Amino acid sequence: MRRLFPILALALAPQIALAQCGGSFDGFVGGLAAEAQSKGYDSGTVNAFFAGVRQDQKVLRADRAQGVFRKDFIDFSRSVISAGRIQNGGRNAQKYASVLKRAQADYGVSPGVLLAFWALETDYGAVQGNFNTLNALVTLAHDCRRPELFRPQIFSALELYKRGDFDPRGTTGAWAGEIGQVQMLPDDILHNGVDGDGDGHVRLKTSSADALMSGAKMLRDLGWRRNEPWLQEVKLPADLDWSKTGLNHELPVSQWAAMGVKGRSGPLAQGLKGSILLPMGRKGPAFIAYPNFRVYFEWNKSFVYVTTAAYFATRLEGAPVYDPGSPEPGLSDGEMKSLQKKLSAKGHDVGAIDGILGEKTREAVQREQERQGMPADAWPTRALLGRL
């Protein structure tokens, strides 16, 4: 059914406009339309934008069925960093060399970083999602789980529509409203969208130049430090003080070097601070994370995903395959939940008892390892679980 919101209906809906989520979907959309007009959009634009918008049950199912990264770093990185993706990365690096060079000149973001995001988000633009974006945003804003995240995106999409860069009926993307080859939300496009190909529009679905330049500007605005490294594989001495490792600890690179930390395929970046990352403990892969690494968490919150994306970027710029080492076996889902319960009972803040090795659980593991006199590398093992 075609849904329109004439001026009379808008005038009669001041209370509906205040509703943040829930209730009648039609009433909720009417409130959005009223709010849009109160922001200065004319009724014709508003009616055309919201005409035909509908609740998408597939979006709600996708939201409630979100998977989490339960794979460890080695399994996940090996599953997503394929030879084909690396080869395609090389081809795209050549094909878009001028765009990548311009992105680095303007925003200080290295080509490998953009190529890795492009690959992991949409396989270099091949898989962008087929959910109607406006339906997805309105559905998620109406749902009361995270309306504060999605409601503002609707008005950003309206502004893009007014500019000719958003089609309410035709724009599609991911179920959570991200659009284009590097998957950006409308508000990110509105504030960081760049016309990379010079056609007068920002179209992240069809223009790789627009997508790459916009992704670079977004990273810069999230805090990316111009032309600085982000991650580097390292070799560690056997007697390193493991309690100083992890993202919750940061030291000048000169101090890490004095402690015997060395780059595996090149010198450490002097003059910066860094954190030693041990995604699977002291016996597994080891990296030093420079300040730019933390910007990745503004794009995605998963430690495993972020570390994989950052490592993939180094591979695309010539770094060797990491040394996997011989890490101790990780815990099963049930064992991890048991560990979290035991750590919580001892006063550690692990967040939710969910079986996920998140940052809070890592920090709690490290503190308990130190208390138990074990190597404090933040990797949960059956030995630690047994002691608890």
C-alpha positions in Angstrom: 0.0 0.0 0.0 1.3 3.4 -0.9 1.6 5.4 2.3 1.4 9.3 2.2 1.4 11.8 5.0 -0.4 15.0 4.0 0.1 18.3 5.7 -3.1 17.9 7.8 -1.9 14.6 9.2 1.4 16.1 10.0 -0.2 19.0 11.8 -2.3 16.6 14.0 0.7 14.4 15.0 2.9 16.4 17.5 2.6 13.7 20.1 3.3 10.9 17.6 6.4 12.7 16.6 7.7 12.4 20.1 7.4 8.6 20.2 10.9 7.1 20.0 10.0 3.5 19.3 7.3 0.9 19.4 3.5 1.2 19.0 1.8 1.4 15.7 4.2 1.3 12.8 2.1 3.6 10.7 1.8 6.0 13.6 5.6 5.9 14.1 6.2 6.7 10.5 3.7 9.5 10.7 5.7 10.9 13.6 8.9 10.7 11.6 7.3 12.6 8.8 6.0 15.3 11.2 9.5 15.6 12.7 11.0 15.9 9.2 8.7 18.7 8.4 9.6 20.4 11.7 13.2 20.3 10.6 12.4 22.3 7.5 11.7 19.8 4.8 8.8 20.6 2.6 5.8 18.3 2.7 6.3 17.1 -0.9 9.8 15.9 -0.2 8.7 14.3 3.0 5.7 12.5 1.5 7.8 11.3 -1.5 10.5 10.0 0.8 8.3 8.1 3.2 5.7 6.9 0.6 5.6 3.1 0.6 8.0 2.6 3.5 7.2 -0.7 5.3 8.3 -2.8 8.2 10.7 -5.5 7.2 10.5 -8.7 9.3 13.6 -10.1 7.6 15.6 -7.2 9.1 14.3 -7.9 12.6 15.1 -11.6 12.2 18.6 -10.7 11.0 19.1 -8.4 13.9 18.0 -11.0 16.5 20.1 -13.7 14.8 23.3 -11.8 14.7 26.3 -14.0 14.9 29.4 -13.3 17.0 33.0 -14.0 16.2 33.4 -17.2 18.2 36.3 -18.3 16.0 39.7 -17.6 17.3 42.1 -15.3 15.4 43.9 -18.1 13.5 40.7 -19.8 12.3 38.9 -16.6 11.4 41.8 -14.9 9.6 42.6 -18.0 7.6 38.9 -18.4 6.6 38.5 -14.8 5.3 42.0 -14.0 3.9 42.0 -16.2 0.9 44.5 -16.3 -1.9 41.8 -15.0 -4.2 41.2 -12.0 -2.0 44.9 -11.2 -1.9 45.1 -11.5 -5.7 42.1 -9.4 -6.2 43.5 -6.9 -3.8 46.6 -6.6 -5.9 44.6 -6.2 -9.1 42.5 -3.5 -7.5 45.6 -1.7 -6.1 46.8 -1.4 -9.7 43.4 -0.5 -11.2 42.7 2.2 -8.6 46.2 3.3 -8.0 45.5 7.0 -8.7 42.5 7.0 -6.4 44.4 5.2 -3.6 47.3 7.7 -4.0 44.9 10.6 -3.8 43.2 9.1 -0.7 46.6 8.8 1.0 47.6 12.3 0.0 44.3 13.9 1.2 43.6 11.8 4.3 46.8 9.9 5.2 45.3 6.4 5.0 47.5 3.8 3.5 46.2 1.9 0.4 46.3 -1.5 2.1 44.0 -0.3 4.9 41.3 0.7 2.4 41.7 -2.4 0.2 41.3 -4.7 3.3 38.1 -2.9 4.4 36.8 -3.1 0.9 37.5 -6.8 0.7 36.1 -7.8 4.1 33.0 -5.6 3.9 31.8 -6.5 0.4 34.4 -8.6 -1.4 35.5 -5.5 -3.4 31.9 -4.4 -4.0 30.6 -7.8 -5.2 28.3 -8.4 -2.2 26.7 -5.3 -0.9 23.4 -6.6 0.5 19.9 -6.5 -1.0 17.8 -5.1 1.9 15.9 -1.9 1.1 17.8 0.6 3.2 15.0 3.0 4.2 12.8 0.0 5.2 15.7 -1.4 7.3 16.4 1.9 9.0 12.8 2.7 9.9 12.2 -0.9 11.0 15.2 -0.8 13.4 14.3 2.7 14.6 10.7 1.5 15.4 12.1 -1.6 17.2 13.1 -0.7 20.8 16.4 -2.4 20.9 18.7 0.4 19.6 16.4 3.2 18.3 19.0 5.9 19.3 21.4 4.4 16.7 19.0 4.1 13.8 16.5 7.0 14.2 19.1 9.7 13.3 20.1 7.7 10.2 16.6 8.2 8.7 17.0 12.0 8.7 20.4 11.7 7.2 19.0 9.5 4.5 16.3 12.1 3.9 19.0 14.8 3.4 20.8 12.6 1.0 17.5 12.1 -0.9 17.1 15.8 -1.1 20.5 16.1 -2.6 19.8 13.3 -5.2 22.1 10.7 -3.6 19.5 8.3 -2.1 16.5 6.5 -3.6 14.0 5.5 -0.9 12.7 2.7 -3.1 15.9 1.7 -4.9 18.8 2.0 -2.5 19.7 -1.3 -1.0 22.4 -2.5 1.3 23.0 -4.5 4.5 20.2 -5.4 6.9 21.5 -2.8 9.4 21.3 0.1 6.9 24.9 0.3 5.7 25.3 1.2 2.1 27.8 0.7 -0.6 31.2 -0.9 -1.2 32.7 0.0 2.2 29.3 -0.2 4.0 28.7 3.2 5.5 25.5 4.4 7.3 23.7 7.4 5.8 25.0 9.8 8.5 28.6 8.7 7.8 27.9 9.3 4.0 26.4 12.7 4.8 29.4 13.9 6.7 32.2 11.9 5.1 31.0 11.1 1.6 33.4 12.2 -1.1 32.8 12.6 -4.8 35.8 10.6 -5.9 35.0 10.3 -9.6 33.9 13.9 -10.1 30.4 13.3 -11.3 28.8 15.6 -8.8 27.3 12.8 -6.6 28.4 10.5 -3.8 27.4 7.0 -4.9 29.1 4.4 -2.8 27.2 1.5 -4.4 28.3 2.0 -8.0 31.5 4.2 -7.7 34.6 2.5 -6.3 36.4 5.9 -6.4 33.6 7.4 -4.2 33.7 4.5 -1.8 37.5 4.5 -1.4 37.8 8.2 -0.9 34.8 8.3 1.5 36.2 5.4 3.5 39.5 7.3 3.8 37.8 10.5 5.0 35.8 8.6 7.5 38.8 6.9 9.0 40.6 10.3 9.1 37.6 11.8 11.0 37.5 8.8 13.4 41.1 9.7 14.4 43.4 8.1 11.9 46.9 9.5 12.3 48.3 10.6 8.9 50.7 8.1 7.3 51.4 6.2 10.5 51.5 2.4 10.8 48.7 0.5 12.5 49.9 -3.1 13.1 53.2 -5.0 12.8 54.1 -8.6 13.5 56.8 -9.0 16.1 59.1 -11.5 17.7 59.1 -11.6 21.5 61.7 -12.8 24.0 60.7 -15.8 26.1 61.1 -13.8 29.4 58.9 -10.9 28.4 56.7 -9.5 31.2 53.4 -10.8 29.9 51.4 -8.7 32.3 52.3 -5.7 30.2 50.8 -7.1 27.0 47.3 -6.3 25.8 45.4 -3.3 24.5 45.0 -2.1 28.2 48.8 -1.5 28.3 50.7 0.9 26.1 54.4 1.7 26.2 56.8 3.8 24.0 58.2 1.6 21.2 61.7 2.4 22.5 60.8 0.6 25.8 59.4 -2.5 24.0 62.7 -2.6 22.0 64.7 -2.4 25.2 62.7 -5.4 26.5 63.8 -7.4 23.4 60.7 -6.9 21.1 61.7 -6.9 17.5 59.9 -6.5 14.2 59.6 -9.8 12.3 60.1 -8.3 8.9 61.4 -4.8 9.5 62.3 -2.4 12.3 59.7 -1.1 14.8 58.3 2.3 14.3 60.3 4.5 16.6 58.7 7.6 18.2 55.3 6.0 18.7 53.6 4.1 21.5 52.4 0.6 21.0 50.6 -2.3 22.7 51.6 -6.0 22.3 48.8 -8.0 21.0 48.6 -11.8 21.7 45.3 -12.9 20.1 45.9 -16.5 21.2 48.4 -16.0 24.0 52.1 -15.9 24.3 52.6 -19.1 22.2 50.6 -17.8 19.3 50.9 -15.0 16.8 52.3 -11.7 18.2 51.8 -8.1 16.9 52.5 -4.6 18.1 49.5 -2.3 17.7 50.2 1.3 17.1 47.7 4.2 17.8 46.0 3.8 14.5 45.0 0.3 15.4 42.5 1.6 17.9 40.6 3.5 15.1 39.5 0.1 13.7 37.2 -0.3 16.8 35.3 2.7 15.7 34.4 0.7 12.6 33.8 -2.7 14.2 33.8 -3.8 17.8 35.0 -7.4 17.4 38.7 -7.9 18.5 39.1 -10.8 16.2 37.6 -9.0 13.2 39.6 -5.9 13.8 42.9 -7.7 14.3 42.2 -9.7 11.1 41.3 -6.5 9.1 44.5 -4.8 10.3 46.7 -7.8 9.6 45.1 -8.2 6.2 46.0 -4.6 5.4 49.7 -5.4 6.1 49.5 -8.5 3.9 48.2 -6.4 1.0 51.2 -4.1 1.5 53.7 -7.0 1.4 54.0 -8.3 4.9 54.6 -12.1 5.2 52.1 -14.6 6.5 52.2 -14.5 10.3 53.9 -17.1 12.3 51.1 -19.0 14.0 53.3 -20.5 16.7 51.9 -23.3 18.8 49.1 -21.7 20.9 47.5 -23.7 23.7 44.0 -24.9 22.9 41.3 -22.4 23.7 38.1 -23.1 25.7 34.8 -24.4 24.4 31.7 -22.2 24.7 30.6 -24.0 27.8 34.1 -23.8 29.4 34.3 -20.1 28.6 31.0 -19.4 30.3 32.2 -21.4 33.3 35.4 -19.4 33.4 33.5 -16.1 33.1 31.2 -17.2 36.0 34.2 -18.1 38.2 36.0 -14.9 37.3 32.9 -12.9 38.1 32.5 -14.7 41.4 36.1 -13.5 42.3 35.1 -9.9 41.7 36.3 -9.5 38.1 34.2 -7.5 35.6 33.8 -9.8 32.6 30.7 -8.1 31.2 28.0 -10.6 30.1 28.4 -14.3 30.8 28.2 -15.1 27.1 31.1 -17.4 26.2 32.7 -14.7 24.2 36.4 -13.7 24.8 35.8 -10.0 24.7 38.1 -7.3 26.0 36.7 -7.3 29.6 37.1 -11.1 29.8 40.7 -10.8 28.4 41.6 -8.3 31.1 40.0 -10.3 33.8 41.9 -13.4 32.7 45.1 -11.5 32.7 44.6 -10.1 36.2 43.7 -13.6 37.5 46.7 -15.2 35.8 48.9 -12.6 37.5 47.3 -13.3 40.9 47.8 -17.1 40.4 51.4 -16.6 39.4 50.8 -17.8 35.8 52.1 -16.2 32.6 49.7 -13.2 32.3 49.1 -13.3 28.6 45.3 -12.9 28.8 44.7 -16.2 26.9 42.2 -18.4 28.8 43.3 -22.0 29.1 42.1 -25.2 30.8 44.9 -24.8 33.3 43.5 -21.5 34.5 40.0 -22.9 34.6 41.2 -25.9 36.6 42.9 -23.6 39.2 39.7 -21.7 39.6 
